[in-house]
Amino acid sequence: EHRVTFEVVERGSRHPLAGVALRVGAFRATTNEMGRAHVDVPGGTYDVHAWKLGYDLLSATASVAADETLRLEIASTREPEQPYWM
């Protein structure tokens, strides 16, 4: 197994994001208050998904062959220019 450390920051401000849900193949983790999370996985190629309410979904592919750190930047969701009124 290899330890993959994720550092998740907000695009633009580069502030760490807590509470980001991560999925790496079948493995899951959530970032702490420093925007970090760890996942132990066997070597291989994985689909990586990161999401948090108020931010765009991030999808990427990661090849894991050793312990490593991946930095992810997530953009905040834009408000619609013309919100729908009920």
DOZATI-583710 format. One record per residue: x, y, z of N, C-alpha, C in turn. Coordinates in steps of 0.02 Angstrom, whole numbers, always signed. Layout:
REC   n.c1   n.c2   n.c3  ca.c1  ca.c2  ca.c3   c.c1   c.c2   c.c3
REC      X      Y      Z      X      Y      Z      X      Y      Z
...
This chain:
REC   n.c1   n.c2   n.c3  ca.c1  ca.c2  ca.c3   c.c1   c.c2   c.c3
REC    +42    -60     +0     +0     +0     +0    +43    +62     +0
REC    +14   +115    -27    +48   +180    -30     +4   +232     +3
REC    +34   +279    +38     -4   +333    +69     -5   +392    +22
REC    -66   +412     +3    -75   +472    -38   -103   +526     +8
REC    -67   +581    +12    -89   +638    +52   -117   +690     +4
REC   -177   +713    +19   -209   +765    -21   -206   +831    +17
REC   -189   +884    -18   -193   +952     +7   -242   +988    -38
REC   -300  +1008     -9   -353  +1038    -49   -358  +1112    -30
REC   -354  +1155    -82   -358  +1227    -71   -410  +1257   -118
REC   -432  +1317   -100   -479  +1354   -141   -441  +1388   -198
REC   -466  +1378   -259   -434  +1410   -317   -437  +1486   -308
REC   -382  +1519   -322   -379  +1592   -316   -349  +1613   -249
REC   -385  +1600   -195   -360  +1621   -129   -307  +1574   -102
REC   -309  +1512   -124   -263  +1459   -101   -271  +1443    -26
REC   -328  +1460     +3   -342  +1443    +73   -359  +1369    +78
REC   -335  +1335   +130   -353  +1264   +140   -428  +1256   +150
REC   -455  +1203   +123   -527  +1189   +128   -540  +1128   +172
REC   -574  +1138   +227   -594  +1083   +271   -661  +1055   +247
REC   -673   +991   +262   -737   +960   +247   -747   +942   +174
REC   -693   +937   +135   -699   +916    +65   -701   +840    +64
REC   -752   +812    +33   -758   +739    +26   -716   +717    -34
REC   -674   +667    -23   -630   +640    -75   -648   +567    -87
REC   -647   +548   -150   -654   +477   -168   -597   +460   -215
REC   -560   +409   -197   -504   +386   -237   -518   +313   -253
REC   -546   +301   -313   -571   +234   -328   -625   +216   -277
REC   -617   +161   -241   -666   +140   -190   -650   +168   -121
REC   -596   +206   -114   -574   +232    -50   -600   +303    -40
REC   -615   +320    +24   -644   +385    +39   -608   +418    +97
REC   -610   +485    +97   -581   +524   +152   -613   +593   +152
REC   -604   +630   +206   -628   +699   +211   -571   +742   +238
REC   -562   +801   +209   -507   +845   +230   -519   +872   +300
REC   -465   +882   +337   -468   +911   +404   -466   +987   +399
REC   -459  +1022   +456   -460  +1095   +457   -401  +1126   +420
REC   -349  +1087   +406   -291  +1111   +368   -297  +1094   +294
REC   -355  +1066   +274   -365  +1048   +204   -329   +985   +183
REC   -310   +943   +232   -272   +882   +216   -311   +819   +232
REC   -297   +768   +192   -327   +702   +204   -277   +650   +178
REC   -280   +589   +207   -236   +534   +186   -279   +475   +165
REC   -255   +441   +114   -286   +379    +91   -231   +329    +78
REC   -238   +269   +105   -191   +215    +91   -220   +170    +38
REC   -185   +165    -19   -210   +127    -77   -155    +84   -106
REC   -173    +28   -138   -124    -10   -176   -103    +30   -238
REC    -45    +14   -265    -23    +48   -325    -73    +38   -382
REC    -78    +89   -425   -124    +84   -481   -147   +153   -503
REC   -193   +154   -550   -222   +216   -575   -292   +223   -548
REC   -309   +283   -522   -372   +294   -489   -407   +356   -516
REC   -473   +353   -519   -513   +413   -530   -519   +447   -462
REC   -505   +512   -461   -508   +551   -399   -564   +602   -407
REC   -608   +605   -357   -662   +654   -356   -660   +691   -290
REC   -669   +757   -294   -671   +799   -234   -731   +844   -239
REC   -770   +849   -184   -828   +893   -186   -843   +920   -117
REC   -872   +980   -118   -895  +1014    -58   -950  +1062    -79
REC  -1002  +1068    -38  -1057  +1113    -52  -1031  +1184    -63
REC  -1052  +1216   -118  -1029  +1283   -134   -968  +1285   -179
REC   -944  +1226   -199   -885  +1221   -242   -899  +1174   -300
REC   -864  +1185   -355   -871  +1141   -413   -842  +1072   -398
REC   -871  +1021   -428   -845   +953   -423   -779   +950   -460
REC   -729   +920   -430   -665   +911   -463   -655   +837   -477
REC   -639   +820   -539   -624   +751   -559   -557   +750   -593
REC   -516   +700   -575   -450   +693   -604   -431   +620   -603
REC   -374   +604   -632   -347   +537   -631   -278   +541   -599
REC   -263   +493   -555   -199   +491   -521   -169   +422   -528
REC   -105   +419   -546    -68   +356   -547    -26   +353   -484
REC    -34   +301   -445     +0   +294   -381    +49   +236   -385
REC   +113   +251   -375   +165   +200   -376   +209   +204   -313
REC   +197   +256   -272   +236   +266   -211   +197   +314   -167
REC   +221   +325   -105   +191   +376    -63   +199   +443    -97
REC   +147   +484    -97   +152   +549   -129   +100   +597   -102
REC   +110   +661   -118    +63   +714    -99    +35   +745   -163
REC    -31   +751   -165    -66   +782   -221   -100   +845   -197
REC    -91   +900   -233   -123   +963   -216   -181   +974   -265
REC   -240   +985   -237   -300   +997   -277   -325  +1067   -265
REC   -344  +1102   -318   -373  +1168   -313   -446  +1164   -336
REC   -491  +1185   -292   -562  +1182   -308   -590  +1252   -314
REC   -628  +1264   -367   -658  +1330   -379   -726  +1335   -345
REC   -740  +1393   -317   -806  +1403   -288   -858  +1408   -343
REC   -919  +1386   -328   -973  +1386   -376   -996  +1458   -386
REC  -1004  +1477   -449  -1028  +1545   -464  -1103  +1548   -455
REC  -1127  +1605   -431  -1198  +1617   -426  -1225  +1628   -497
REC  -1284  +1603   -513  -1312  +1616   -579  -1323  +1691   -589
REC  -1311  +1713   -652  -1320  +1785   -666  -1392  +1807   -657
REC  -1439  +1766   -675  -1510  +1781   -666  -1540  +1725   -625
REC  -1542  +1734   -559  -1571  +1681   -518  -1644  +1670   -535
REC  -1667  +1610   -526  -1736  +1593   -538  -1778  +1614   -478
REC  -1833  +1645   -490  -1878  +1666   -436  -1941  +1624   -439
REC  -1965  +1606   -383  -2026  +1566   -381  -2086  +1609   -366
